[in-house]
Amino acid sequence: MKTTVIVINVIFLIILIPSLFGAMMSPMMFDAPGSEKSNKTWILFCCMIALPPLIIIAQIISWIAYRRENHDLALKINALPALNILIIIVMFFIIDQFTD
């Protein structure tokens, strides 16, 4: 369990760098006419913007839990950015398949 938490932390720290670029480029989603009225685009935008701070906050809380020997909580906290990434992937699919 200890090594799993450390490996997941390292993976999310690596993912942090591309997520910053994704957050910087996310306003470009509103370039298409009428896209600012789409709820799906807004959900995707909010998830893209929220990912870098969520990773940083989850890392801090996870390391605090890890230092207090609460490895189960650290693993659960690390699942939050993974959930956000899953929502981003699903929203990309929904926008691609169901938007004209």
C-alpha positions in Angstrom: 0.0 0.0 0.0 2.9 2.4 0.8 4.5 2.0 -2.5 1.2 2.3 -4.4 0.6 5.7 -2.8 4.1 6.9 -3.7 3.8 5.6 -7.3 0.4 7.3 -7.8 1.8 10.6 -6.3 4.7 10.5 -8.8 2.4 9.8 -11.7 0.1 12.7 -10.8 3.1 15.0 -10.4 4.1 14.0 -13.9 0.6 14.6 -15.2 0.6 18.0 -13.5 2.8 19.6 -16.2 0.6 18.7 -19.2 -2.5 19.6 -17.2 -1.2 23.1 -16.8 -0.9 23.4 -20.6 -4.4 22.0 -21.0 -5.7 24.5 -18.5 -4.0 27.4 -20.4 -5.4 26.3 -23.7 -8.9 25.4 -22.5 -10.4 28.9 -23.3 -9.9 27.9 -26.9 -12.8 25.6 -26.6 -15.1 28.6 -26.9 -13.7 29.6 -30.4 -16.5 27.9 -32.3 -19.7 30.0 -32.8 -22.3 29.0 -30.2 -20.0 26.9 -28.1 -20.3 29.3 -25.2 -23.9 28.3 -24.9 -23.1 24.6 -24.6 -23.3 23.1 -21.1 -21.1 20.3 -22.1 -18.3 22.7 -23.1 -18.6 24.5 -19.8 -18.4 21.3 -17.8 -15.3 20.3 -19.8 -13.8 23.8 -19.4 -14.4 23.7 -15.6 -12.8 20.3 -15.3 -9.8 21.3 -17.3 -9.3 24.4 -15.2 -9.8 22.5 -11.9 -7.4 19.7 -12.7 -4.0 21.4 -11.8 -5.2 22.8 -8.5 -6.9 19.6 -7.7 -3.7 17.6 -8.3 -1.7 20.0 -6.1 -4.2 20.0 -3.2 -4.6 16.2 -3.5 -0.8 15.8 -3.3 -0.5 17.9 -0.2 -3.4 16.2 1.6 -2.2 12.8 0.5 1.4 13.4 1.8 0.0 14.6 5.1 -2.1 11.4 5.4 0.9 9.3 4.3 3.1 10.9 6.9 0.5 10.1 9.6 0.5 6.4 8.4 -3.0 6.7 7.0 -2.3 5.0 3.7 -5.9 4.2 2.9 -6.9 7.8 3.2 -3.9 8.9 1.1 -5.0 6.4 -1.6 -8.6 7.7 -1.6 -7.4 11.3 -1.8 -5.3 10.4 -4.8 -8.4 9.1 -6.6 -9.9 12.6 -6.8 -7.7 13.7 -9.7 -8.2 10.4 -11.4 -12.0 11.0 -11.2 -11.5 14.4 -12.8 -9.4 13.0 -15.6 -12.1 10.4 -16.2 -14.8 13.1 -16.4 -12.6 15.0 -18.9 -12.2 11.9 -21.1 -16.0 11.2 -21.0 -16.8 14.8 -21.8 -14.4 14.8 -24.8 -16.2 11.7 -26.0 -19.7 13.2 -25.5 -18.8 16.4 -27.2 -17.2 14.6 -30.1 -20.1 12.1 -30.6 -23.2 14.1 -29.7 -22.4 17.6 -30.8 -23.0 18.9 -34.4 
